[in-house]
């Protein structure tokens, strides 16, 4: 009997406002405990919340980016429970009237095992709502006591809730990654997972094919995609084992321990709080006007999915390349800038040049740029553990180098040397080519002279080649390249060699 | 001097007949002499008050005085005032020194007024007799065995006993108007959103509204001029043009249409209060007003609706008093839950606990729709009743409270009887309307009776005019229990 896996995600993404959602206190990460806790963060008697407009604008942008319905009127509610890091004794959140309604996100799934091919899937987003974060309890802070740090209390969060549309760890991870890319892409969150700016709760259940939904358990607070995959794999197997040995699954909140790779229950449904939600009387209903929608729409960049489609349809890139290049907005923008500086712009191209040719040229430059960005550049970023945003080579520097490959001034291996220099020392491609003497020899006279010399010097081998030993071609290429000190244009060299060796 | 109006005091100060320091000292001496009996103040800080008076005198000398500069005002102990102990009448905040000023306090500071002290009140403003205060009951200056009303009982007692020039109060279900009536003074609760709630410790956020309590309508108008104004720190603060609440005071009342709700003159109203209210209405007719009977058919539901909504909000508002960051924490506890339970059990009094429990209950899963949502619907019907009534009249009049001041302990065992003493005032809060109480004579036991005036939204200036014209024609407001 085969098992089906059903997964839904709740993602808390911290919005990138400078101040808190209901006060003017700073949201900067990593300050000394309680130095960013103002009267509102501490919940002194008498203080009141005032909504941060920037948080609302970011929520609206997100809603538009996932094609969601934006509620013209939504309501903030109080979620009541006691905990030392929850200073008011309630969290201001949204309950039955969230600002963002049903939307959807297209994800690219790369199956984790077997020979299955990558595929695309649409995951529905149930809702997204604004809320404030709690502070942090620091257990054992001093003399066996628990300390409370309220710097984080009141930080704006957007909680994004998906439908249970995912049926494997791979899909869950692909969704989380796509969401992570999107929130950074549209500039509403820094998505920093180590700092807790993007935290995932994963609801997992299993069922036998065709049966109704099983009981779910919720894995809380996963802050890495790798842990997410491990946690889901472990949890799915655990649930299947339980059911196959005749036990029942009980609804529970569970934690994943990365050290043991196991999940364990934190609290069961019986301990569930009655949060006594009710509309917060300190805040007015949140009205989103058509003007606010227009403003948010005007600020939205071209989204990852649109960019991906454009790369495939207009630039002729493969789906794989298009996915890689749209993994972050910085990468995609870098790519676009490189392609733009390598392709003749419509204004400057001769009137005689036909559109088709121009497209063909852009496609060639696009492929060249894609190869270098996905290959050499990404590899170097990985080696140095850098985000694209911190890339030491600018798109101007990169396209300076790439245009020298495109116009045959530079060989591919010469390009790599220029790139390494740009990365390590900076500078400008042409100057580096000049200084290191990397200019490719494309002078056919010079190449012919060089080939003639080799043919004359290697009469025996030439004879062997001519008698049918084709494999020797590489030998001649090697000699010629060496003679040119690596600078001969390989295509030209091949052409001349073929011709001359043929006799 | 102690019977002077704010305007007269201001003139005395301007003419250097008295300094703010002397005036403040005069009141401090009176407080020292009489507060042990009335218990109207929880905290007095002579040094701070006198320092403010010194600054006020300098301001007056420099010619920068405003209407209330140098005048000693008593602040209800619900307003956070920087450096002042701010208890809200609770053991929970018995040692809490506020690190910031409420908007209302800021406004008085800017006006150069002197903070004379923090007045006693029912714990967290929950009560109608000032008997729930952790700092002991307040006595009514007209009869020391009687309650002053509540929750702004300390403020009402202090104004009546002339222990301040004027006072601030807050009104969630009648907490300005009912004690004003019981102590024979004038008090007004303005339209919800007119006075910022920032720094005013919340009881029921959608109902709480601050307002002045003073010897006359004219004094209240001057106080309102200081207290009102938009404040961006309160999302429910209304952005409106600044207005001068004294501007209509001297208009004649001819043509004024007074609506009398039949429900306010039905069973439950004591004869003596009814008689005094009718006499006041007759006086208004002499002043040129006409009278029309109106109906507020849902007003009988106001008390039950209030006792769903106000405790619901309070149960959540008071969650921050958990012993973690400030306020009372139990001396010994075994774990976190034990710390919460003991700290709150020790820090809160019985009435506060009762309301937290009621509020928790009505918000609980399975009860929310039946209680909270239902109450919200009726709240809208109550507001609609008033909207319909104001098509027929300019102001609504009736009794403020069904009886004169009752004796200490008289209603202590019966919370419902206590809740009913706000039966005429609560609907006004539910609708968010302005309401006021002015003295209109004395009942059988020679205790003051109050006339309630309810206006349409933002009609405070008109209501103050209506009250002021009555006070020009009568002298009930200038009677003092001394």
Interface residues (C-beta under 8 A of the other chain):
Chain A: X39 X42 X43 X44 X45 X46 X47 X48 X49 X50 X51 X78 X80 X82 X84 X87 X88 X89 X90 X148 X274 X276 X277 X278 X281 X282 X283 X284
Chain B: X79 X80 X86 X88 X93 X96 X98 X99 X100 X102 X197 X198 X199 X200 X201 X202 X204 X205 X206 X232 X233 X234 X235 X236 X312 X313 X315 X316 X318 X319 X320 X321 X322 X324 X325 X326 X336 X340 X360 X363 X364 X365 X368 X372
